[in-house]
Amino acid sequence: MTATVDLDHVIRFFDGVFAALKDLEYFRLVRVDPEIGPIVWPNGADLCPDVLYSYASGKPIIVNGERVLN
């Protein structure tokens, strides 16, 4: 599957380590972790592949029968 995800919708409410991602120059430092697969930034921020898939596909993440995302 190939999709485009507007990560502004994903990170805009995050604080802490994710606050740096709001700076476009820092955001561009993104890489794919070759060992475990998520996209990562030098400060340790990462985005779970399941979260990205949920946004890309429109399918919700369900935990214990409750919708927790999307």
TAGI-V457721 format. One record per pair of residues at least 12 apart in sequence whose C-alpha atoms are under 7 Angstrom apart, sorted by the first residue. I is the first residue (numbers start at 0). GAP is how many residues later the second one is. Records with the same first field share a line. If there is no record, write none. Layout:
I = GAP ; GAP
This chain:
2 = 53
3 = 52
4 = 50 ; 51
16 = 26 ; 28
17 = 27
28 = 12
53 = 16
54 = 15
57 = 12
